[in-house]
């Protein structure tokens, strides 16, 4: 792949799918760190459980990095042959092996409990798989 190929593929992404994937992952994150695992995560990280609407800067920051994450998923999906490989690659390889191994730094350097790490790691797995699945529904 040449440098120009990178930008050719980027230009061919389905941007509606990226936007819908971003919204889907923000909803998944709200559910994951709210009603599903919010109390357990807060206890494991030593932070208070969030209630109400987050600060505007955090909400905007979350939207931006979730959008960038979805661009990465769409780009990865464009390089793969079928949705099954994309789901496995996006969820397992990107979510768990790449990002998950780096996210372990929160356990090592920020003294989070391992429970918080596993909650985050499973979220990354599901975020990768759900993001690619949702984008696949739009593109297909």
Secondary structure, 3 states (H helix, E strand, C coil): CCHHHHHHHHHCCCHHHHHHHHHHHHHHHHHHHHHHCHHHHHHHHCCCCCCCCCCHHHHHHHHHHHHHHHHHHHHHHHHCCCHHHHHHHHHHHHHHHHHHHHHCHHHHHCCCCHHHHHHHHHHHHHHHHHHHHHHHHHHC
